[in-house]
Amino acid sequence: MSSSAERGKQKESSDPRGATRSRLEEAMAKLGLTEEEAVPLVLDDVEAGKKPKWMLAGKVLYRNQFHIQTIASALRPAWGNPRGLEFRSVGENTFVAEFESQRDRDRVRDGSPWHVSKNAVILEEFVECMQPSELKFDKLQVWVRVLNLPFNLRTSDWGKAIAKQIDKNSTQVVFDPVGGFLRARVTVDVTKPLRRGILIDSAARKGRDWYEFQYEHIPHFCFSCGRLGHSDLMCPTPGTRDEDGSLPYGGSLRAPDEGKRSGSNDNSSREHFAGHNSRWETKFSSNVREASGEATSPVKKSEGRKRKGNANAPKLMYRKVGEVQPPGSDVGDVNAQQIVVAQPVGGKGVTLPAEEVGENDSNKKRKTPSSSFNSAEAAAQPCPAQ
């Protein structure tokens, strides 16, 4: 092959639009265009000084059609509500998202996979001069985990070699010492089944071993054929089940959500809440109050209560010492009034009239006697109105 032909092929591989033009020329040569058809329309559609637009084209892999508002409502908060973000529909489940800054565009592009109702969203860089046929929507960037690697392979060099076997353009490789797995940023072809693992021939182990894959935040995929965009019920090429009734692909390809598992630990939350309730019950429950005399002592309650008036005044306690019979009444009459002695705590008793005792002892209710000598005398006197 001549050097000019090699340079032409290299130029086509580096410039996809150049390859498109060459194919177009070949197609037109086969068509045999007429003289009118061969005359092109020349347009100067480049606007000088126009502000650059940062855009991404996307497609939701789903058999039914989503409204553009549904897609925007799902992706806008997932992308962090970037300022100036606008969506417009350009086809069935296909849209163009325009960003105000290149930084937001690159952040969203590199943050895939995204999904709408767990259906994969494939993103492609987009410029306004592109044709819709140039959008392929066949690549998805994801993080893949390689499980159960031997300790001697848990290095940067061996990790890159393994990642290159999955995706030759892979550059990001990280080893997770906590989970014990290798993480690699790879691009998968959505038209092909997901890879379930990798075979490694190890000279140190003197054999060939199978190492399983797990994909982080992977959207819905088919358990029958392993492709994104449909379920096993809608699979055009359904797979056969094994002896246990399992399909060739399963949920084990989906990596567990570490953040969700650690952040929403139901058991730890319930234990913490139960411990809080137990401390509350220990402090304020009725059982504890009954068992503890400190909480229900009437003496301590009365001592701690503030008294009005002179704080140095003696505290009086009242006790019954005898009975006084009214004039003309027999001994043991029920109308007899009691004499109460007011005695300071630790001092000698002082006799008070029964009326004053009744006023001071207003907290105690006494039953009204059925008859008394006062009421009998009042009945014997004439009415003042007569």
VEXNUGU-34800 format. One record per residue (C-alpha): residue number from 1; chain; x, y, z. Coordinates in pm, whole numbers. Layout:
<i:NUM, ch:A, x:X, y:Y, z:Z>
...
***
This chain:
<i:1, ch:A, x:0, y:0, z:0>
<i:2, ch:A, x:130, y:343, z:-94>
<i:3, ch:A, x:214, y:605, z:163>
<i:4, ch:A, x:-57, y:840, z:30>
<i:5, ch:A, x:-322, y:573, z:72>
<i:6, ch:A, x:-203, y:505, z:426>
<i:7, ch:A, x:-217, y:877, z:508>
<i:8, ch:A, x:-568, y:894, z:363>
<i:9, ch:A, x:-684, y:602, z:574>
<i:10, ch:A, x:-528, y:748, z:888>
<i:11, ch:A, x:-700, y:1079, z:816>
<i:12, ch:A, x:-1034, y:908, z:777>
<i:13, ch:A, x:-991, y:717, z:1103>
<i:14, ch:A, x:-901, y:1037, z:1291>
<i:15, ch:A, x:-1178, y:1240, z:1124>
<i:16, ch:A, x:-1515, y:1060, z:1122>
<i:17, ch:A, x:-1665, y:1331, z:903>
<i:18, ch:A, x:-1391, y:1276, z:645>
<i:19, ch:A, x:-1484, y:908, z:636>
<i:20, ch:A, x:-1847, y:1007, z:590>
<i:21, ch:A, x:-1758, y:1231, z:297>
<i:22, ch:A, x:-1557, y:956, z:128>
<i:23, ch:A, x:-1846, y:714, z:163>
<i:24, ch:A, x:-2080, y:979, z:29>
<i:25, ch:A, x:-1860, y:1028, z:-278>
<i:26, ch:A, x:-1857, y:655, z:-342>
<i:27, ch:A, x:-2235, y:639, z:-308>
<i:28, ch:A, x:-2285, y:932, z:-546>
<i:29, ch:A, x:-2052, y:768, z:-798>
<i:30, ch:A, x:-2269, y:458, z:-792>
<i:31, ch:A, x:-2591, y:660, z:-825>
<i:32, ch:A, x:-2478, y:835, z:-1141>
<i:33, ch:A, x:-2607, y:1182, z:-1052>
<i:34, ch:A, x:-2752, y:1402, z:-1321>
<i:35, ch:A, x:-2612, y:1741, z:-1404>
<i:36, ch:A, x:-2871, y:1922, z:-1187>
<i:37, ch:A, x:-2821, y:1683, z:-895>
<i:38, ch:A, x:-2446, y:1729, z:-905>
<i:39, ch:A, x:-2470, y:2107, z:-850>
<i:40, ch:A, x:-2436, y:2175, z:-473>
<i:41, ch:A, x:-2597, y:2455, z:-273>
<i:42, ch:A, x:-2327, y:2656, z:-100>
<i:43, ch:A, x:-2427, y:2796, z:242>
<i:44, ch:A, x:-2224, y:3016, z:472>
<i:45, ch:A, x:-2390, y:2893, z:793>
<i:46, ch:A, x:-2104, y:2980, z:1027>
<i:47, ch:A, x:-2204, y:3274, z:1245>
<i:48, ch:A, x:-1905, y:3487, z:1344>
<i:49, ch:A, x:-1878, y:3580, z:1710>
<i:50, ch:A, x:-2153, y:3339, z:1813>
<i:51, ch:A, x:-2134, y:3214, z:2169>
<i:52, ch:A, x:-2039, y:2843, z:2177>
<i:53, ch:A, x:-2304, y:2596, z:2283>
<i:54, ch:A, x:-2228, y:2303, z:2509>
<i:55, ch:A, x:-2470, y:2026, z:2425>
<i:56, ch:A, x:-2526, y:1655, z:2470>
<i:57, ch:A, x:-2759, y:1432, z:2273>
<i:58, ch:A, x:-2926, y:1153, z:2465>
<i:59, ch:A, x:-3153, y:859, z:2413>
<i:60, ch:A, x:-3357, y:658, z:2664>
<i:61, ch:A, x:-3343, y:286, z:2591>
<i:62, ch:A, x:-3708, y:195, z:2641>
<i:63, ch:A, x:-3964, y:28, z:2419>
<i:64, ch:A, x:-4235, y:285, z:2499>
<i:65, ch:A, x:-4211, y:657, z:2437>
<i:66, ch:A, x:-4137, y:905, z:2714>
<i:67, ch:A, x:-4257, y:1263, z:2697>
<i:68, ch:A, x:-3977, y:1519, z:2693>
<i:69, ch:A, x:-4109, y:1671, z:3017>
<i:70, ch:A, x:-4083, y:1331, z:3186>
<i:71, ch:A, x:-3723, y:1297, z:3073>
<i:72, ch:A, x:-3637, y:1651, z:3183>
<i:73, ch:A, x:-3805, y:1608, z:3523>
<i:74, ch:A, x:-3602, y:1293, z:3588>
<i:75, ch:A, x:-3263, y:1413, z:3465>
<i:76, ch:A, x:-3261, y:1774, z:3579>
<i:77, ch:A, x:-3238, y:1702, z:3956>
<i:78, ch:A, x:-3008, y:1403, z:3892>
<i:79, ch:A, x:-2768, y:1636, z:3713>
<i:80, ch:A, x:-2774, y:1885, z:4001>
<i:81, ch:A, x:-3008, y:2143, z:3842>
<i:82, ch:A, x:-2734, y:2317, z:3640>
<i:83, ch:A, x:-2807, y:2677, z:3553>
<i:84, ch:A, x:-2942, y:2740, z:3205>
<i:85, ch:A, x:-3012, y:2372, z:3127>
<i:86, ch:A, x:-3265, y:2327, z:2847>
<i:87, ch:A, x:-3414, y:2013, z:2694>
<i:88, ch:A, x:-3569, y:1971, z:2353>
<i:89, ch:A, x:-3699, y:1663, z:2180>
<i:90, ch:A, x:-3539, y:1552, z:1853>
<i:91, ch:A, x:-3706, y:1214, z:1811>
<i:92, ch:A, x:-3865, y:922, z:1991>
<i:93, ch:A, x:-3703, y:907, z:2338>
<i:94, ch:A, x:-3422, y:1119, z:2189>
<i:95, ch:A, x:-3336, y:1465, z:2318>
<i:96, ch:A, x:-3073, y:1737, z:2314>
<i:97, ch:A, x:-2962, y:1897, z:2642>
<i:98, ch:A, x:-2797, y:2238, z:2621>
<i:99, ch:A, x:-2578, y:2358, z:2907>
<i:100, ch:A, x:-2463, y:2705, z:2996>
<i:101, ch:A, x:-2103, y:2601, z:3067>
<i:102, ch:A, x:-1860, y:2342, z:2942>
<i:103, ch:A, x:-1790, y:2237, z:3298>
<i:104, ch:A, x:-2150, y:2126, z:3356>
<i:105, ch:A, x:-2157, y:1947, z:3020>
<i:106, ch:A, x:-1838, y:1752, z:3093>
<i:107, ch:A, x:-1948, y:1669, z:3447>
<i:108, ch:A, x:-2273, y:1518, z:3325>
<i:109, ch:A, x:-2104, y:1333, z:3040>
<i:110, ch:A, x:-1841, y:1179, z:3269>
<i:111, ch:A, x:-2092, y:1098, z:3544>
<i:112, ch:A, x:-2281, y:829, z:3354>
<i:113, ch:A, x:-2460, y:595, z:3375>
<i:114, ch:A, x:-2785, y:791, z:3406>
<i:115, ch:A, x:-3132, y:649, z:3384>
<i:116, ch:A, x:-3498, y:741, z:3359>
<i:117, ch:A, x:-3709, y:502, z:3566>
<i:118, ch:A, x:-3411, y:262, z:3569>
<i:119, ch:A, x:-3394, y:271, z:3187>
<i:120, ch:A, x:-3049, y:352, z:3048>
<i:121, ch:A, x:-2977, y:698, z:2907>
<i:122, ch:A, x:-2704, y:695, z:2640>
<i:123, ch:A, x:-2526, y:1029, z:2593>
<i:124, ch:A, x:-2323, y:1154, z:2297>
<i:125, ch:A, x:-2145, y:1483, z:2239>
<i:126, ch:A, x:-2347, y:1695, z:2001>
<i:127, ch:A, x:-2298, y:1998, z:1779>
<i:128, ch:A, x:-2570, y:2164, z:1576>
<i:129, ch:A, x:-2411, y:2082, z:1239>
<i:130, ch:A, x:-2440, y:1707, z:1305>
<i:131, ch:A, x:-2687, y:1489, z:1119>
<i:132, ch:A, x:-2921, y:1266, z:1318>
<i:133, ch:A, x:-2776, y:960, z:1144>
<i:134, ch:A, x:-2435, y:1042, z:1291>
<i:135, ch:A, x:-2569, y:979, z:1643>
<i:136, ch:A, x:-2514, y:613, z:1725>
<i:137, ch:A, x:-2613, y:589, z:2094>
<i:138, ch:A, x:-2429, y:261, z:2136>
<i:139, ch:A, x:-2170, y:341, z:2407>
<i:140, ch:A, x:-2217, y:365, z:2783>
<i:141, ch:A, x:-1950, y:446, z:3039>
<i:142, ch:A, x:-1975, y:254, z:3366>
<i:143, ch:A, x:-1762, y:146, z:3659>
<i:144, ch:A, x:-1699, y:-228, z:3662>
<i:145, ch:A, x:-1571, y:-430, z:3956>
<i:146, ch:A, x:-1345, y:-735, z:3925>
<i:147, ch:A, x:-1409, y:-957, z:4227>
<i:148, ch:A, x:-1187, y:-1198, z:4421>
<i:149, ch:A, x:-856, y:-1104, z:4263>
<i:150, ch:A, x:-545, y:-1265, z:4415>
<i:151, ch:A, x:-334, y:-1042, z:4635>
<i:152, ch:A, x:-40, y:-1039, z:4395>
<i:153, ch:A, x:-263, y:-888, z:4121>
<i:154, ch:A, x:-388, y:-602, z:4336>
<i:155, ch:A, x:-144, y:-351, z:4195>
<i:156, ch:A, x:-174, y:-60, z:3956>
<i:157, ch:A, x:14, y:-231, z:3671>
<i:158, ch:A, x:-184, y:-555, z:3682>
<i:159, ch:A, x:-506, y:-358, z:3730>
<i:160, ch:A, x:-444, y:-159, z:3412>
<i:161, ch:A, x:-369, y:-478, z:3221>
<i:162, ch:A, x:-698, y:-630, z:3335>
<i:163, ch:A, x:-890, y:-311, z:3254>
<i:164, ch:A, x:-737, y:-300, z:2904>
<i:165, ch:A, x:-867, y:-651, z:2846>
<i:166, ch:A, x:-1220, y:-523, z:2919>
<i:167, ch:A, x:-1186, y:-192, z:2733>
<i:168, ch:A, x:-869, y:-105, z:2543>
<i:169, ch:A, x:-933, y:267, z:2599>
<i:170, ch:A, x:-974, y:235, z:2975>
<i:171, ch:A, x:-753, y:471, z:3175>
<i:172, ch:A, x:-909, y:496, z:3522>
<i:173, ch:A, x:-823, y:206, z:3751>
<i:174, ch:A, x:-871, y:211, z:4129>
<i:175, ch:A, x:-836, y:-67, z:4383>
<i:176, ch:A, x:-1080, y:-65, z:4674>
<i:177, ch:A, x:-899, y:-204, z:4981>
<i:178, ch:A, x:-1218, y:-216, z:5188>
<i:179, ch:A, x:-1430, y:-408, z:4940>
<i:180, ch:A, x:-1133, y:-604, z:4807>
<i:181, ch:A, x:-1213, y:-550, z:4439>
<i:182, ch:A, x:-1070, y:-370, z:4139>
<i:183, ch:A, x:-1267, y:-78, z:3992>
<i:184, ch:A, x:-1217, y:26, z:3630>
<i:185, ch:A, x:-1393, y:290, z:3424>
<i:186, ch:A, x:-1486, y:121, z:3098>
<i:187, ch:A, x:-1707, y:184, z:2795>
<i:188, ch:A, x:-1950, y:-95, z:2711>
<i:189, ch:A, x:-2126, y:-151, z:2379>
<i:190, ch:A, x:-2500, y:-155, z:2451>
<i:191, ch:A, x:-2562, y:-360, z:2136>
<i:192, ch:A, x:-2362, y:-646, z:2289>
<i:193, ch:A, x:-2427, y:-853, z:2603>
<i:194, ch:A, x:-2266, y:-740, z:2925>
<i:195, ch:A, x:-1948, y:-925, z:3007>
<i:196, ch:A, x:-1994, y:-1145, z:3310>
<i:197, ch:A, x:-1627, y:-1193, z:3394>
<i:198, ch:A, x:-1275, y:-1251, z:3274>
<i:199, ch:A, x:-1048, y:-1557, z:3243>
<i:200, ch:A, x:-692, y:-1511, z:3369>
<i:201, ch:A, x:-410, y:-1758, z:3319>
<i:202, ch:A, x:-177, y:-1710, z:3615>
<i:203, ch:A, x:176, y:-1847, z:3618>
<i:204, ch:A, x:190, y:-1805, z:3996>
<i:205, ch:A, x:-132, y:-2001, z:4046>
<i:206, ch:A, x:-42, y:-2245, z:3765>
<i:207, ch:A, x:-390, y:-2245, z:3622>
<i:208, ch:A, x:-680, y:-2057, z:3471>
<i:209, ch:A, x:-937, y:-1887, z:3692>
<i:210, ch:A, x:-1268, y:-1709, z:3635>
<i:211, ch:A, x:-1324, y:-1369, z:3796>
<i:212, ch:A, x:-1675, y:-1226, z:3804>
<i:213, ch:A, x:-1780, y:-871, z:3714>
<i:214, ch:A, x:-2021, y:-636, z:3886>
<i:215, ch:A, x:-2144, y:-310, z:3732>
<i:216, ch:A, x:-2212, y:-5, z:3948>
<i:217, ch:A, x:-2545, y:176, z:3901>
<i:218, ch:A, x:-2621, y:-29, z:3592>
<i:219, ch:A, x:-2973, y:36, z:3455>
<i:220, ch:A, x:-3222, y:-234, z:3359>
<i:221, ch:A, x:-3083, y:-510, z:3142>
<i:222, ch:A, x:-3214, y:-837, z:3004>
<i:223, ch:A, x:-3146, y:-1148, z:3213>
<i:224, ch:A, x:-3191, y:-1356, z:2900>
<i:225, ch:A, x:-2950, y:-1196, z:2649>
<i:226, ch:A, x:-2759, y:-955, z:2875>
<i:227, ch:A, x:-2833, y:-641, z:2671>
<i:228, ch:A, x:-2957, y:-306, z:2793>
<i:229, ch:A, x:-3289, y:-158, z:2689>
<i:230, ch:A, x:-3540, y:-438, z:2748>
<i:231, ch:A, x:-3635, y:-710, z:2993>
<i:232, ch:A, x:-3627, y:-1084, z:2948>
<i:233, ch:A, x:-4004, y:-1084, z:2882>
<i:234, ch:A, x:-3951, y:-867, z:2573>
<i:235, ch:A, x:-3626, y:-1027, z:2460>
<i:236, ch:A, x:-3611, y:-1100, z:2085>
<i:237, ch:A, x:-3359, y:-1379, z:2147>
<i:238, ch:A, x:-3467, y:-1550, z:2470>
<i:239, ch:A, x:-3211, y:-1769, z:2638>
<i:240, ch:A, x:-3255, y:-2114, z:2786>
<i:241, ch:A, x:-3283, y:-2177, z:3158>
<i:242, ch:A, x:-3054, y:-2413, z:3344>
<i:243, ch:A, x:-3146, y:-2695, z:3580>
<i:244, ch:A, x:-3230, y:-2449, z:3857>
<i:245, ch:A, x:-3448, y:-2239, z:3626>
<i:246, ch:A, x:-3200, y:-1949, z:3613>
<i:247, ch:A, x:-3137, y:-1743, z:3302>
<i:248, ch:A, x:-2784, y:-1690, z:3165>
<i:249, ch:A, x:-2767, y:-1343, z:3324>
<i:250, ch:A, x:-2888, y:-1236, z:3665>
<i:251, ch:A, x:-2898, y:-972, z:3932>
<i:252, ch:A, x:-2549, y:-1069, z:4051>
<i:253, ch:A, x:-2411, y:-844, z:3774>
<i:254, ch:A, x:-2551, y:-541, z:3957>
<i:255, ch:A, x:-2314, y:-414, z:4226>
<i:256, ch:A, x:-2470, y:-343, z:4565>
<i:257, ch:A, x:-2525, y:24, z:4643>
<i:258, ch:A, x:-2266, y:82, z:4915>
<i:259, ch:A, x:-2380, y:436, z:4998>
<i:260, ch:A, x:-2742, y:335, z:5039>
<i:261, ch:A, x:-2657, y:29, z:5242>
<i:262, ch:A, x:-2439, y:221, z:5487>
<i:263, ch:A, x:-2656, y:533, z:5500>
<i:264, ch:A, x:-2992, y:364, z:5555>
<i:265, ch:A, x:-2910, y:79, z:5792>
<i:266, ch:A, x:-3253, y:-6, z:5928>
<i:267, ch:A, x:-3124, y:-226, z:6207>
<i:268, ch:A, x:-2883, y:32, z:6344>
<i:269, ch:A, x:-3148, y:305, z:6321>
<i:270, ch:A, x:-3403, y:95, z:6503>
<i:271, ch:A, x:-3154, y:-5, z:6771>
<i:272, ch:A, x:-3059, y:360, z:6825>
<i:273, ch:A, x:-3424, y:465, z:6846>
<i:274, ch:A, x:-3504, y:175, z:7078>
<i:275, ch:A, x:-3214, y:270, z:7303>
<i:276, ch:A, x:-3338, y:628, z:7314>
<i:277, ch:A, x:-3686, y:510, z:7411>
<i:278, ch:A, x:-3548, y:281, z:7679>
<i:279, ch:A, x:-3355, y:569, z:7834>
<i:280, ch:A, x:-3672, y:781, z:7823>
<i:281, ch:A, x:-3872, y:506, z:7992>
<i:282, ch:A, x:-3598, y:450, z:8250>
<i:283, ch:A, x:-3614, y:814, z:8352>
<i:284, ch:A, x:-3988, y:879, z:8339>
<i:285, ch:A, x:-4176, y:548, z:8350>
<i:286, ch:A, x:-4427, y:479, z:8628>
<i:287, ch:A, x:-4255, y:154, z:8726>
<i:288, ch:A, x:-3939, y:341, z:8813>
<i:289, ch:A, x:-4133, y:600, z:9010>
<i:290, ch:A, x:-4297, y:327, z:9217>
<i:291, ch:A, x:-3969, y:154, z:9283>
<i:292, ch:A, x:-3782, y:469, z:9379>
<i:293, ch:A, x:-3879, y:655, z:9696>
<i:294, ch:A, x:-3674, y:954, z:9596>
<i:295, ch:A, x:-3915, y:1050, z:9319>
<i:296, ch:A, x:-4238, y:1032, z:9528>
<i:297, ch:A, x:-4135, y:1147, z:9876>
<i:298, ch:A, x:-4401, y:1392, z:10008>
<i:299, ch:A, x:-4155, y:1529, z:10262>
<i:300, ch:A, x:-3910, y:1639, z:9998>
<i:301, ch:A, x:-4188, y:1789, z:9790>
<i:302, ch:A, x:-4315, y:1996, z:10082>
<i:303, ch:A, x:-3966, y:2106, z:10182>
<i:304, ch:A, x:-3881, y:2216, z:9832>
<i:305, ch:A, x:-4198, y:2419, z:9797>
<i:306, ch:A, x:-4160, y:2793, z:9839>
<i:307, ch:A, x:-4373, y:2951, z:10113>
<i:308, ch:A, x:-4517, y:3300, z:10103>
<i:309, ch:A, x:-4466, y:3548, z:10383>
<i:310, ch:A, x:-4200, y:3530, z:10652>
<i:311, ch:A, x:-3960, y:3251, z:10576>
<i:312, ch:A, x:-3847, y:3238, z:10942>
<i:313, ch:A, x:-4199, y:3186, z:11081>
<i:314, ch:A, x:-4248, y:2853, z:11262>
<i:315, ch:A, x:-4431, y:2583, z:11074>
<i:316, ch:A, x:-4749, y:2477, z:11256>
<i:317, ch:A, x:-4897, y:2133, z:11278>
<i:318, ch:A, x:-5255, y:2087, z:11405>
<i:319, ch:A, x:-5382, y:1803, z:11618>
<i:320, ch:A, x:-5707, y:1737, z:11803>
<i:321, ch:A, x:-5683, y:1755, z:12189>
<i:322, ch:A, x:-6044, y:1757, z:12309>
<i:323, ch:A, x:-6407, y:1854, z:12263>
<i:324, ch:A, x:-6617, y:2152, z:12386>
<i:325, ch:A, x:-6984, y:2098, z:12454>
<i:326, ch:A, x:-7226, y:2381, z:12366>
<i:327, ch:A, x:-7446, y:2518, z:12645>
<i:328, ch:A, x:-7740, y:2298, z:12730>
<i:329, ch:A, x:-7614, y:1998, z:12541>
<i:330, ch:A, x:-7551, y:1655, z:12681>
<i:331, ch:A, x:-7213, y:1496, z:12701>
<i:332, ch:A, x:-7130, y:1309, z:12386>
<i:333, ch:A, x:-7362, y:1525, z:12175>
<i:334, ch:A, x:-7280, y:1505, z:11810>
<i:335, ch:A, x:-7286, y:1885, z:11790>
<i:336, ch:A, x:-6978, y:1914, z:12005>
<i:337, ch:A, x:-6701, y:2123, z:11853>
<i:338, ch:A, x:-6342, y:2013, z:11858>
<i:339, ch:A, x:-6050, y:2207, z:12000>
<i:340, ch:A, x:-5740, y:2191, z:11792>
<i:341, ch:A, x:-5394, y:2275, z:11916>
<i:342, ch:A, x:-5148, y:2445, z:11681>
<i:343, ch:A, x:-4806, y:2317, z:11769>
<i:344, ch:A, x:-4484, y:2443, z:11603>
<i:345, ch:A, x:-4247, y:2177, z:11485>
<i:346, ch:A, x:-4015, y:2110, z:11780>
<i:347, ch:A, x:-4196, y:2366, z:12010>
<i:348, ch:A, x:-4480, y:2388, z:12267>
<i:349, ch:A, x:-4845, y:2381, z:12175>
<i:350, ch:A, x:-5065, y:2691, z:12152>
<i:351, ch:A, x:-5440, y:2657, z:12184>
<i:352, ch:A, x:-5641, y:2833, z:11915>
<i:353, ch:A, x:-6016, y:2884, z:11888>
<i:354, ch:A, x:-6201, y:2642, z:11674>
<i:355, ch:A, x:-6308, y:2920, z:11431>
<i:356, ch:A, x:-5948, y:3018, z:11356>
<i:357, ch:A, x:-5851, y:2658, z:11320>
<i:358, ch:A, x:-6128, y:2610, z:11069>
<i:359, ch:A, x:-6005, y:2908, z:10867>
<i:360, ch:A, x:-5645, y:2786, z:10870>
<i:361, ch:A, x:-5748, y:2434, z:10788>
<i:362, ch:A, x:-5949, y:2536, z:10483>
<i:363, ch:A, x:-5791, y:2268, z:10274>
<i:364, ch:A, x:-5987, y:2001, z:10459>
<i:365, ch:A, x:-6357, y:1980, z:10388>
<i:366, ch:A, x:-6587, y:1901, z:10680>
<i:367, ch:A, x:-6934, y:1763, z:10645>
<i:368, ch:A, x:-7210, y:2007, z:10741>
<i:369, ch:A, x:-7385, y:1873, z:11058>
<i:370, ch:A, x:-7751, y:1789, z:11022>
<i:371, ch:A, x:-7840, y:2022, z:11315>
<i:372, ch:A, x:-7656, y:2248, z:11557>
<i:373, ch:A, x:-7742, y:2469, z:11849>
<i:374, ch:A, x:-7679, y:2778, z:11638>
<i:375, ch:A, x:-7942, y:2673, z:11390>
<i:376, ch:A, x:-8188, y:2586, z:11673>
<i:377, ch:A, x:-8150, y:2932, z:11828>
<i:378, ch:A, x:-8193, y:3098, z:11490>
<i:379, ch:A, x:-8519, y:2905, z:11437>
<i:380, ch:A, x:-8655, y:3017, z:11778>
<i:381, ch:A, x:-8602, y:3388, z:11709>
<i:382, ch:A, x:-8872, y:3582, z:11524>
<i:383, ch:A, x:-8813, y:3697, z:11170>
<i:384, ch:A, x:-8701, y:4067, z:11151>
<i:385, ch:A, x:-8949, y:4134, z:10874>
<i:386, ch:A, x:-9242, y:4052, z:11110>
***
